[in-house]
Amino acid sequence: MNFLNQRTELIKGVAIGVGVCVVGYVAYKKNEDAVNSFLNNHGFNIESGNNTDFYSMSLEKLMETKETIEDIIAEKDLNGVTIVSTEA
């Protein structure tokens, strides 16, 4: 009987933990820009991948980004991903 009670408490604790994580994630995603800005102002380097301003990046950061993109292209090329140009 004691084992069943401990197991029930464990399951309840896991469910509460998952619920808290989901609520925290949803709250973060709704306020992502504000949270990232706050963290950046307090010494944490949080990069936003969707709003990249290449003109304000340092040359070193631009070169790192270029190398990352070239690595991704090479990896996709090796895996047989077809690249279709959208230019006229």
C-alpha positions, -999 to 999 in steps of 0.1 A, spaced: 0 0 0 29 24 8 45 17 -26 13 26 -44 10 59 -24 47 67 -33 41 60 -69 10 82 -70 29 110 -54 57 106 -80 33 107 -109 16 138 -94 50 155 -90 60 147 -126 27 160 -139 30 192 -120 66 197 -132 56 192 -168 27 216 -164 50 243 -149 75 238 -178 47 242 -204 34 273 -188 69 288 -185 76 280 -222 44 295 -234 50 327 -213 85 329 -227 74 325 -263 47 352 -259 73 377 -245 104 363 -263 117 397 -275 113 414 -242 129 385 -223 159 383 -247 164 421 -245 163 419 -207 188 391 -206 211 408 -232 211 440 -210 222 419 -180 252 402 -196 237 371 -212 243 368 -249 210 357 -263 209 358 -301 177 361 -319 179 340 -351 148 356 -368 158 393 -366 194 393 -377 207 427 -388 238 418 -408 247 455 -412 253 460 -375 273 427 -371 310 428 -366 332 415 -394 342 385 -373 306 376 -365 297 380 -402 325 356 -411 313 331 -385 278 333 -399 291 328 -435 310 297 -425 280 283 -407 258 288 -438 285 273 -460 287 243 -438 250 238 -439 249 241 -477 278 215 -480 260 191 -456 228 194 -476 247 189 -508 262 157 -495 228 144 -484 214 150 -519 192 179 -512 183 197 -544 188 234 -545 163 253 -566 171 289 -575 143 314 -573 161 341 -592 151 349 -628 
